[in-house]
Amino acid sequence: MNVPQMVLRWACLVCLCRGAFSSSTHKTHSRKKNKDVFLGENTKSKHGGRIDFKMKKSDSTKSLLIKSEQLLRIEDHDFAMRPGFGGAAIPVGIDVQVESIDSISEVNMDFTMTLYLRHYWQDDRLAFPSSSNKSRTFDARLVKKIWVPDVFFVHSKRSFIHDTTMENIMLRVYPDGNILYSVRVTVTALCAMDFSSFPLDTQNCSLELESYAYNENDLMLYWKNGNDSLRTDEIVLSQFFIEEFQPSYGLAFYSSTGWYNRLYINFILRRHIFFFMLQTYFPTMLMVMLSWVSFWIDRRAVPARVSLGITTVLTMSTIITGVSASMPQVSYVKAVDIYLWASFLFVFLSVIEYAAVNYFTTVEEMKRLKKGTMPASYNANQAMAFDGCFHDEIDLSPFPELPTTPNTDRTVAPRNSSSPADPPPTEGTRLWRRRSVRHNLKFIMSNSYMIDSYSRIIFPLAYLLFNIIYWCMYS
C-alpha cells in the first residue's frame, strides 16, 4: 500500500470519529434540556406557577454568615482574650430594664425577677468599613464566636436565658467597634429578710451584678446612664408595695483573686397590712372579745362558761399554728407573734378567772354550810350544776344594839385614850378605816361575784392599752 492511500484512509477515519462524537454530544445536550424542561413543568404544576430555585441554589444564610464573619474579621483575631489585653481595664456599661418581679418568698427568703440586661463596650477588632455608618444586628449564633463580658448574678439560686422561640440574645455592632449586647434573663436571688416587725415590715432586697473572671484591673463595670440606667415597667405585687427602685455600685474583695466591681439593683418593699388584718388580727380580736362574754354569764353556769373558754383557747391555738406554718423558722420573735401570744394570754386568763370564781364560790358555800346559814334543803352539788341565775342568800338579821346610859345617849367613848391630843371629828366628817391586803382578799373571797364585776372593766381596758402600745411601736 502506497503512502497516498494510507493518508486517505486516516483522513476518512478522523471524519467518521468527529461525526460520531458530535452526534453523541448533541443527544446528551438535548436529553438534559428535555429533563430541565420536564422538571420546570413539574415545579410549575406543583407550586401553582412559582418556580422553586432551591434545587439550583444553595442555602443563602450560610453564605451571608460567612460574609459577615469576613466583614468583621472574626477569623483574624483571638477572641478568647478581652479587648485591649495587657492594657488598661476595659469599661463595660450596664443598663437594666426590669420587666417583672415574679414572686417573693418569705419561707425561702428569695425573690424571682425577669429583666433585660444590656452591656455596652468597644472592641476595635470588630470595627468594619461602612459607607452608610449603619450598625449590624446579629443573634446568638455570632455571640458564641466573639468576646462578651462574663457578668453573673451574685447570690443567685437559679437563673436562665429565655429561649422561646429562639434564644433571647441580641448583638448589635457599630462600624467604630462599639457593641450592644442584650439578653433577657430570669433570676432567682437571695434576699436576707428581717421579720422582727412582720407583718408591719419593710424589706430591702438587692440584685448584685459582677464579673466572674475579670477583676478591676481588667474590667470596669459601671452604670451606663447613672441613676437612669435602671428602668421599670408598671409592677404590681400582691403583698408588697414598691417604695423605691435605685441602682448603686461598690467593690467586692476576694482574698484569692482581688477586688471586683459590683453593681447593685436595690428595691425597698413595704408589705400590705390589709390582708393580715383580715386573716389574723381581726379574728384574734374577736376571739379575745368573745372570751369576755363569760364575765356576763352567771357563775353557776359551769357548762356554758367552760365550753366558751375552751373554744376560744382552741381557736387561738389554730390561728397561731396557721401563721407559724407560713413563716420561716426564725430564732427571734416577730411582731405578729407578740400580738398572737398576748391575745392568747388574755383568753387564757379569762378561763383562769372563772376557775378562781368557781373555787371561791365553792369555799364560800362550804363555810355557810358549816355556820348553818344555808337552808337545810340546800345542796351544793346541785347549785354547782345549775344553769341559770343565782341570787345569794341575804342575811337580814338585825344589828345588835349598842349599850347606852342615861347620860351618854349620843356620845361614844374615844377608841384610843392614849392620844388625847387628837381633836374629835367635826360634824360632817367621815371616818375611813384602812384595810390590809389580806383583809381585802378575804373580802373578795367571801364575795366572789365581785371578781366578774371587776373583770368586765379590767380586761377590756388592759387589752385596749396593749393595742395602743403595739400599734404605736410597729406601725
Secondary structure, DSSP 8 states (H G I E B T S, - for coil): --HHHHHHHHHHHHHHHHHHHHHHHHHHHHHHHHHHHHHHHHHHHHTTT----TTTS--HHHHHHHHHHHHHTGGGS-TTS-TTTTSS-EEEEEEEEEEEEEEEETTTTEEEEEEEEEEEEE-GGG----SS---EEE-HHHHTTS----EEEETEEEEEE--SSS--EEEEE-TTSEEEEEEEEEEEEE-----TTTTS-EEEEEEEEEESS--TTTEEEEETTGGGGEEE-----SSEEEEEEEEEEEEEEETTTEEEEEEEEEEEEEE-SHHHIIIIIHHHHHHHHHHGGGGGS-TT-HHHHHHHHHHHHHHHHHHHHHHHHTS---SS--HHHHHHHHHHHHHHHHHHHHHHHHHHHHHHHHHHHHHT-S-TT--HHHHHT--S-----------------SS-SS----S-TT-TTS----TT--------HHHHHHHHHHTTHHHHHHHHHHHHHHHHHHHHHHHHHH-
